[in-house]
């Protein structure tokens, strides 16, 4: 299953290919941690 992350500030989305395994690490955008969304939610956002 694909993991899709979204920025809550600007709405940018990324598809994770290989997840980071570092402690307290993650993908950030606009200075904040991006949050995971479902593929259905990502599709809805792309259709807008």
Secondary structure, DSSP 8 states (H G I E B T S, - for coil): --EEEE-TTT--EEEESS---STT---EETTEE-EEE-HHHHHHHHH-
